[in-house]
Amino acid sequence: MAMCRVGCFLLMYTMLSTAVPSAPIKIRQELFEQHQDTRSTGRLLSESSARSKVECTVMCLDYSGCRDCNYDVATKKCELLQAENSTVQTGTYTMSKPVAICPRDCEDVLLNGPINDGVYTIEIGNYGNERLVDVYCELSNDIAWTVILKRMDGSVPFKDNVWSDYKSGFGNADGEYYLGNDNLHDFTIHNGYNYSLRIDLTDDAGISLYADYMYISINDEADKYRLKLEGYDDSSTLVDSFSKSDGQMFSTSDQDNDSHNSGHCAQINSGGWWYWSCTFCKLTSGYGPDNDAYNSITWNNWPEHYEYFTYAVMKLSRK
Ligand SMILES: [Ca+2]
């Protein structure tokens, strides 16, 4: 298990005469203390490029024996060190000593430099019990979205996956994937922030709409990953079809935790979901035109007739 180490020194060593780099590096002051004229020294384990201080730090976390890292903002050079101490340099270096060093979500990623959509490593869970997880970050328009579910090509069999799959997550963050219910629980309950939810859907005619919810959290496995969903935003372009799942437990084809007394909604339909009896929407069901209505991604309040959905995303942003 990778853990955040407070002792990982981040160094922005910038020659005083060096021009300011063209891409501004945003520094989150709550996370990083600035120190002048100090640089971490020690045996050099690795030297490579990184897009940001946080990426450099994550590289250090993943590198056996790495204790400190130095990041050069101007050249984007990342040094991984088996550090022994810090030494004072004369007028050349600025050091950032992190209070917390790993991004907890895509907002941390955005605030620490990267501006491009893509896969980033974040840390999930209570401090002292963290794990590193790859997620897809949408970082455009200065809003950081952490994608937790993505359907785009039908390459991942969401509808056939069982409880253990949904528990741990599946797929790849650079394509179709589900972050997993244990990760979702730790992300929404133990990350230290509250999150809102946006659902993006695109149908086979190319119509793209979204629905916003002001708060989402997922309880733990002992409570069957019960969903808390509040505050549908009626300025959304999509009429609500998900709020009825608020308070529902998660069900899969091998676990019936729904509110349907005589039926097993995840078998009547397909895909793990927060069914009641049974659902007005589901994003985990079959992909593409070769599935009936029960076995397809659905959104009952879609404004037009649709054959199937080509794109479906659930993503979270910090409130
Ligand atoms: Ca049932």
Boltz pocket constraint, residues with backbone or C-beta under 6 A from the ligand:
constraints:
  - pocket:
      binder: B
      contacts: [[A, 256], [A, 257], [A, 258], [A, 259], [A, 260], [A, 261], [A, 262], [A, 263], [A, 264], [A, 265]]
      max_distance: 6.0
